[in-house]
Amino acid sequence: MVLIHVLTPGDGDFYVVRIEAVADPTPPNITAEDLERDLQAEMQQLIERMERMSPRELAEGVYCRMTVYLCGPCYRKWIEDPVGRERSGS
């Protein structure tokens, strides 16, 4: 359920939630088998797939930042269950 509240700056009636998601920044684990693969061909396939993607799709694959404004009741629900497990039954 989505609730719509008028949020008025300066009234102290809302929360600003900033979310930043970054793809795993650690270097990949490379095995001996990885080194034996045809990396040139794999890189070419990757480039071809990327050429079919929009700049937005490419960027969101590694980084996404958003700001959400939540009223008090919505913030309390979100802070207790940020991924919505209670609603999904997971």
C-alpha positions as CSV (number, residue, x, y, z in Angstrom):
1,M,0.0,0.0,0.0
2,V,1.3,3.5,-0.9
3,L,0.3,6.4,1.3
4,I,0.5,9.9,0.1
5,H,1.2,12.7,2.6
6,V,2.0,16.3,2.0
7,L,5.5,16.8,3.3
8,T,6.3,20.4,4.2
9,P,10.0,21.4,4.6
10,G,10.6,23.0,7.9
11,D,7.7,21.3,9.7
12,G,9.8,18.4,10.9
13,D,7.2,15.9,9.6
14,F,9.4,13.8,7.3
15,Y,12.7,11.9,6.9
16,V,15.2,12.1,4.1
17,V,16.5,8.6,3.3
18,R,19.5,8.5,1.0
19,I,20.3,5.1,-0.5
20,E,23.5,4.3,-2.3
21,A,24.1,0.9,-3.9
22,V,27.6,-0.1,-5.3
23,A,28.5,-3.3,-7.0
24,D,31.0,-5.5,-5.2
25,P,34.3,-3.5,-5.4
26,T,36.6,-6.4,-4.5
27,P,38.8,-7.9,-7.2
28,P,37.4,-11.1,-8.6
29,N,38.7,-14.5,-7.6
30,I,40.8,-15.8,-10.5
31,T,41.5,-19.5,-10.8
32,A,44.0,-21.4,-13.0
33,E,41.0,-22.4,-15.2
34,D,40.1,-18.8,-15.7
35,L,43.6,-18.1,-17.0
36,E,43.2,-20.9,-19.6
37,R,40.0,-19.5,-21.1
38,D,39.8,-17.4,-24.2
39,L,39.6,-14.0,-22.4
40,Q,39.9,-12.1,-25.7
41,A,36.7,-13.7,-27.0
42,E,34.9,-13.3,-23.7
43,M,35.8,-9.6,-23.6
44,Q,34.5,-9.1,-27.1
45,Q,31.2,-10.8,-26.2
46,L,31.0,-8.5,-23.1
47,I,31.6,-5.4,-25.2
48,E,28.9,-6.5,-27.7
49,R,26.4,-7.0,-24.9
50,M,27.3,-3.7,-23.4
51,E,26.8,-1.9,-26.8
52,R,23.2,-3.1,-26.7
53,M,22.6,-1.5,-23.3
54,S,21.6,2.0,-22.6
55,P,24.0,4.3,-20.6
56,R,21.5,4.1,-17.7
57,E,21.5,0.3,-17.7
58,L,25.3,0.3,-17.7
59,A,25.5,2.8,-14.8
60,E,22.8,1.1,-12.7
61,G,24.7,-2.2,-13.1
62,V,27.5,-0.8,-10.9
63,Y,26.1,2.2,-9.0
64,C,22.8,3.7,-8.0
65,R,21.9,6.5,-5.7
66,M,18.5,7.7,-4.7
67,T,16.8,10.0,-2.2
68,V,13.4,9.1,-0.7
69,Y,11.3,11.4,1.4
70,L,9.2,9.5,3.9
71,C,6.5,10.7,6.4
72,G,6.9,9.6,10.0
73,P,4.7,6.5,9.9
74,C,6.2,5.3,6.6
75,Y,9.7,5.9,7.9
76,R,9.0,3.8,11.0
77,K,7.6,1.0,8.9
78,W,10.6,1.2,6.5
79,I,13.3,1.4,9.2
80,E,11.9,-1.8,10.9
81,D,11.6,-3.7,7.6
82,P,13.7,-2.0,4.9
83,V,13.5,-4.8,2.3
84,G,9.8,-5.5,2.8
85,R,10.1,-9.1,4.1
86,E,7.0,-8.7,6.3
87,R,4.9,-7.8,3.3
88,S,6.4,-10.5,1.0
89,G,6.2,-13.3,3.6
90,S,9.9,-14.1,3.2
